[in-house]
Amino acid sequence: MNKLTPTLIVLSIALALGACKKQESPEETNQDVAQAQSEAASNVSAAASEAAATTAEAQQDVQEAAASGAQDVAKAESGAIKDEADANYDVAIAKADGDLKVAKEACDGKPVGDQKACNDAAESTYDAAKAQAASDRDAAKAQAAKVKPQ
């Protein structure tokens, strides 16, 4: 029993130290940031492509409706504005998500004592970007509701 106790203590200390969060090396941080930036750019690009397709489709609906009369045009314009608002929101959220990932990866390269404040700031910026995106979308949709037939 006496031989087992020191071994258990050493093993416990080793496990406890291994579980501590360590500051990443600058190389690891740079690699993680680059990967997060690449993923963010890809996500934003995909969302922007989707938004462009949605906008083009909505504009085509407006043009087709122009032949049907003013009421159809107003409906189509309103729908197009709403679709574009949703698409722009999706792009803004994709950008905010990417920016958050990049910021969090950069925080991992900071000293352990600074990481929490860095992550908190990143989350705050992310929350503000999401709120702004929602506000912009809601304002555009409110404008769409005001579109009246001529």
Number of C-alpha atoms within 10 A of each C-alpha: 5 6 7 8 10 11 11 11 11 11 12 12 12 11 11 10 11 10 9 9 9 13 17 18 12 13 10 15 20 16 14 20 21 15 15 21 19 14 16 21 16 15 18 21 15 14 21 19 14 16 21 15 14 18 20 14 15 21 18 14 18 21 14 14 18 16 10 11 12 14 15 17 22 21 19 23 24 23 20 23 23 23 21 24 23 21 22 23 22 20 22 22 22 22 23 21 20 22 21 24 22 22 21 23 23 24 24 25 21 18 12 15 9 13 17 15 12 17 18 13 16 20 17 13 16 21 15 13 19 19 13 15 21 19 13 17 23 16 14 18 20 14 13 21 16 10 17 13 12 8
